[in-house]
Amino acid sequence: MINTLLCLSCIGQTLVLLIVANGSPILIRDLLKERFKLPVDMGKILHDGYPLFGRSKTWRGLIASVVTTALAALAMNLSFFTGVLFSLTAMSGDLLSSFIKRRLGYAESSRARYIDTIPESFLPALALHLQIGLGWMDILAVGVIFFLTQVFLSPILYRLHIRNRPY
């Protein structure tokens, strides 16, 4: 028998972890400005003339994401390790989307709706679905809700000067 019910608390926990994992690098950027701004790709330019990831993907953002997501996981009665893995898979998805956008010639911090949201939402949901209790429909719901949240919140965050560019 196929379980068709969604686990709303599981979806909610996953969305909170996604917001924390993806939001903490932005907050640490605004807090620290230019301090400790070391790019993950160390400025590497590939044969196509574009950076591997770009200057906006920094070690401080990665560290902030890992620490805050691990603490958020603990606050939700998940393990610290689950939070660390969640953050690392979300940030891997973010780096993958940056890599793809650079190969396609998109400027740093530019928006490509599907490329920006699919890897960073589905990778952690898929990788940690057992730890969080997500079913396949829950994972799909997480991706769709995260995408819609990005679309509707991005203009607001831009007006609040949290985002550099609107969608």
N, C-alpha and C positions, 0 to 999 in steps of 0.2 A: 504494500500500500504506500502510495506517495503522500508525504506530508505537504499539504498545500497552504498551511497556515504560516504566516510570517512571524518571526520572533522580533517583536517591536523593541524590546529592551536590548536585544543583541544588535539590532540595526542602530539604535540610539547610541549604544556604547561605541560602536565602530565609527559612527559619524563624529562623536565627541573626540575620539582619538585622532581621527583624520584632521579635524579642525586644529587640535593642539599640535600635531606633528607638522602640519603645513603652516600654521600661524605663528609658531614660536620663532622661526627664522626671520620673519618679517618684523616681529616685535623687537628681537635682539638687534636687528639692523637699525631700527629707529632709535633704540636706546644707546647703542655703542657708536653709531655713525661710522666713521672710518677706522676705528680701533679694532685691531685683531681681524681685519678683513683679508684673509688669505684664501684665494680661490682654491677649490677642490682640485681643479685641473692644473694648478700652478702656472697658469698662463699659456698652456700648450695650444699651439695653433696646428691644425691638421693640414694635409695636402690640399684641401679645398679652400684654404685661406681663412677658415672660420675657427673659432676656439672649440676645444673639445666640448665644454659645457658653457663657459662664460664666466665673467667676473662676479656675477650675482650669486653664484653657487659657492658658498664659503664653508670653511671648516667650522667657524663659529656658529653658523646657522645649523649645520649638521649636528654639532654637539648640543646646541640649545634644543633642537628637536628631540634628540635621544633622551636627554635628561627630563625635559618637561613631559614627554609622552610616557616615560617610565613612571614618573610620579603620578600622572593622571590615571594610568592603569592601576596603580596601587590604590588610589582613591576610589576606584570602581571595583575593588576586590578582585582584580586580575593580578597576575604576578608582575613583578618588576621586569623580569626577563621577557614576558609577553609584550610589555610596553616598549622595551628596547628593540625587540624584533619587529614590532609594528612600525616603529619610527624608521628603522633601517630599510624596511621594504617600501614604506611610503617615500622616503628620500631617494631610494634607488629608482622608483618610478618617476620621481621628479627629475632626477638626473637623466634618465632615459628620455623623457620628453624634451629636456633641454638639448640633449645630443641630437635627437631627431630634428628638432626645430633648427638647430645650427646647420645640419646637413641640407635642410630645405631652404636655407638662406634667410630664415627669420632673424630679426634683430633680437638682442638680449632683452629680456623682460617683456617681449611681445607676447600677445595672446593668440593661441590656437586652441579653441575651446575643447575639442575632443582629444587632441594630443596632450593638453595640459591636465585633463581630469581623469582620463581612463587609466593610464599606468599607475598614477599615485593613489587611486582609490581601489582599483581591482587587485593590484599586487598584494597589499597587506591583507585585504579581505580574503583572498584566496589562500595566501600562505598561512594565515592564522584562523581560518574558519572553525577548526575544531576547538581551539582554545577559547574562542569568543562565543561559539555555539551557533555559527551562521550556517544556514542551508543555502542551496543554490539560488532560490528565489530571494533570500535575504541579501546575498551578495549582489545580485542584479539590482535590487532596491537601493542598496548602498550606493552603487555607481550612479544610478539615475538621480537619486536625491542629492548626492554630492555635486553632480554636474549642474543640476538646477539651482542649488545653493550658490555655486560659483557664478552662474549667469546673473542671478538676481541680486546677490550681495556685492559683486565686484563694482558696479557703478556707485553704490553707497560708500564702499571702502575707499574708492577713488576720491569722492567728494570730501571724505573725512581725512584725506591725505595719508591714508594707510597704504593704499596701493599706488604704484607709480603711474599706471595706465588703466583705464577702464577696459572692459571687454569690448 
